[in-house]
Structures are given as C-alpha cells and as structure tokens.
Amino acid sequence: MIERPLYVEKIMAYTDTPFVKILTGVRRCGKSTILKMIMEKLQTQRGVPADRIVSYRFDSMEYEDFTAKQMFAELKSRLSPNGKMYLFLDEVQEITGWEKVVNSLAADYDVDLYVTGANSRMMSSEISTYLTGRYVAFRIFTLSFSEYLTFKAQHSAVDCPRAELANYVRLGGFPATHLQNYSQDEIYTIVRDIYNSTIFSDIVKRNQVRKIDQLERVVKYTFNNVGNTFSAKSVSDHLKSENRKIDNETVYSYLEKLEKAYLIHRCSRCDLQGKELLRTQEKFYLADTSLRYSELGYNTDSVAASLENVVYLELCRRGYTVKMGKIPDGKIDFVASKQNEKLYVQVTQEIKSEKTEKREYERLLEIQDNYPKYVLLSDDFAGGNYQGIKTMHIADFLLSSEY
C-alpha cells in the first residue's frame, strides 16, 4: 500500500476518542485502503493486538440481505468484555438503519468505530439524529497532484512537475489507475467502470430512476460544461433543442443525485460586495477530471476547464469552502475560506495578451482586503508578484505548502 498521510494522520488524531470516524467520498477514491492503513498503524504504532481489530465490508454478497438487527447481532458477537475493540465498517450505507446500530455500539460498548460510505446520505439528517455530537466526518478525494507523483514514482520515471501536470489532468487521480503503468485506454476503461457502477448502483437503483437516458443526457451536459456557469433551465433548454423534453425540477433532482453520489461538486456564487450567496448560475466540478475524458473523449479545448477543476479539488482537499466570487466587472474563479483564512484565485491556461493580463489581475485588484490573491497559469510564465498578487504555475501551487 502506498501511504496517504494527508488522511491517515487526520483520522488517527481521533483514535481512542468517543467519536465515530466517518469517511465519505466518490467510489474508488481509496476509503477502504485508508481503513487498512489505519488498522496496520494501530498494530505497529499503537500496539493494538490483531484480535481486537474487526473489519467488515458490507457491500459483500455475504451481507446483501442483512437487516440492522442482524448487523447489530453480528457486530455484538465480535466484542470482548475485557477491553476496547476497534471496528472498521466499510460501505455501511448498504445496510438500512446502520445509523442506529453504530449509535448503539458507540453508546453502550467500549469500541473505537470507523465507517465508510460512497453516498452523501451518510451525512444525512438520520446521522444528525442518531449520532449528534458523536461523529467526525472526513471527506476523501481522489489523488492530489502530490499523491499522483508519489504513486507514479513507484513504477515509472517521473518528469518535472510542470510537465507531469498535463498527464495528471488527462489521466485523473483514481488510485486504482496509478498502481501500475497502465495505458490511457486501460485507465479510461477502469474509470468508465467506476462511473457506470456509481450511476447504476448509487443513483438509478437506489433512487429507482426510470428515465435513464434522460439522466445520462443531463450527465453529459454537466460533464461538457465543467467550469461554466449554468442553471437547470440552461440544461432543460438545451435538451429541448434536441427534442428531449425535461422540466427544471427534474434537472435539479438529477443534479442533486449526482452530488449525493459525489460524482460532481456544486460551486455556488457569492456577491463579494453584498456578501450574499447567489442561487442561480452555479458551477459544477467533477470528482475527478478523468470522468469527463473517459466518457466524452479527450480534447485540448477542455484543458482550461479541467485545470480549474483540479485547483478547485485541491482547495477542497485542504479544507477550504470554495465559492465563485461575483464582482461588478466580472467574476473571481475561486473564493476559498477556512475559519479565519481566505484566499482569492484566478485560473487561466495562459496569458497571451495585455488584455488578458489586465482582465485577470484587475478583477483581483478590485477586492479591497489583505487576504492572499493568486493568478495561476499552466504556461512557462516564470511567476512573480503583480501589485501584491502572486503569480504561480498551477503545478507549483498544487505542491505548495504556503496556503
């Protein structure tokens, strides 16, 4: 296993505390492997005996018809009366009522609990009801650029980061696709399988979606418009132009289901002057850039949007809440906030003219505060400082520890 300390260290900080550790994220982002890493460290670093660590995968056929009562009985039978047990419950969302089981175990027994799931209903009102004040949540993402370089170095020569960025954008960061030297076609075959299993298991089957063709057209539109602002009406009007009738509410419903399966992330707009959240013309970014290319094919025209996608995910990985900023003369790509921290980011593939340079920098100069401001590029621009605005190559920003 290749270490992913970004997550393991954060999660293990809560080991032996009364909190249930909940790991969520898109399918195949590495949640199960992170659980294995934690189990291994409990034994090697904390001295926990192997017989006190219990692990279950509830997406196994063995538990297909399990009820919550059966789940509780099974787990209870593995507990010891003479000391703490460490329970690792993978894909618990497969068991209806798992929240009650976990709550009972956490409240009544000496256990340290870790659970994973691939659907945002893991964080639904049911959890808030049964586990109020008793859980900490960790969002797991596909590989960061730094992790991608580490994975690739295990089996292939690694070019300089600026050159590798193009490969990262094109091939994405699903861990399974970088465990050996797969070809692009092989990687996209793996990613298509992840996409299909998510669509049909986490969306169609779970929500009893009947008009699958309609859903897939909404997905295609969303994938094609990464980095663009649009609304449910935009999607509806586009499909109507193709003689595919669909109402706005249905589009909203499909987008919400894609969000809950972690395939897409919603980036809302906020008015930087009025400090209000705007409910229309949002952006959506993908859980991984490879999803777009595996489904729609790779083309160079989409690279600028994919670079935005990569920066957005990196800010989320680092714990920022990310929104798009609206100013009188245009927009700021990302306004990222975390507790008392904030930063503003403009992402552009390259600056070819004074007009482009003026547009990117002047928007940031309109913001009258002292929080860090960045313009990120993917060309060979050397970087520097423009009236207090930092200019960086995107690869350098992704690997930086300064924010």
Secondary structure, 3 states (H helix, E strand, C coil): CCCCHHHHHHHHCCCCCCCEEEEECCCCCCHHHHHHHHHHHHHHCCCCCHHHEEEEECCCHHHCCCCHHHHHHHHHHCCCCCCCEEEEEECHHHCCCHHHHHHHHHHHCCEEEEEEECCHHHHCHHHHHHCCCCEEEEECCCCCHHHHHHHHHCCCCCCCHHHHHHHHHHHCCCHHHHCCCCCHHHHHHHHHHHHHHHHHHHHHHHHCCCCHHHHHHHHHHHHHCCCCCECHHHHHHHHHHCCCCCCHHHHHHHHHHHHHCCCEEEEEEEECCCCEEEEEEEEEEECCHHHHHHHHCCCHHHHHHHHHHHHHHHHHHCCCEEEEEEECCEEEEEEEEECCEEEEEEECCCCCCHHHHHHHHHHHHCCCCCCCEEEEECCCCCCEEECCEEEEEHHHHHHCCCC
